[in-house]
Amino acid sequence: MQHLTFDLEDDYLLIGIHSTEDDYRLAYLINKNLNSQFKRYNESLDFKDSDAEFPLFEWKDEKTFMNYYLINNKFLNVINEQYADGLFGGNYSTTSYLIPEKKKVDFLLKIEGCNEYFLMNIIEKLNNIDQIITSYQIETNSLKSKNNLIF
């Protein structure tokens, strides 16, 4: 008997962005230079088993029927320790990553409904923004934690 397999392909492409800007500032710069309309989503992207929250900016382009999401890849959690005495007392911080395999990537730009040619055009425009160090396509098939991008 022949078995049918169902392979759910990713319907989005992903860009990694390296920048030292704050998320709201980066969204503003992208809006200014790419004529986009990113707005802060009401809620942050979070997970049940984690305290990490990843700010999310969204733009749904009704002309092209594409959805864009700008997401922080890093969450810095400062822990205020009650016991400040001793060698190990005081505040400390932990960093969580949305995509742990890409720890050096500061932001992710998820685009639903676009093709490779369009993506390369966006990357070229992003790399022309002075405050962006670099941007490039991330192959989603190679990511172990790509399910974190399904929302």
Buried (B, 14 or more C-beta within 10 A) or exposed (E): EEEEEEEEEBEBBBBBBBBEBEBEEBBBBBBEBBEBBBEBBEEBBEEEEEEBBBBBBBBEBEEEEBBBBBBBBBBEEEEEEEEEEEEEEEEEEEEBBBBEEBEEBBBBBBBBBBEEEBBEEBBEBBEEBEEBEEBBBBEBEEBEEBEBBEE
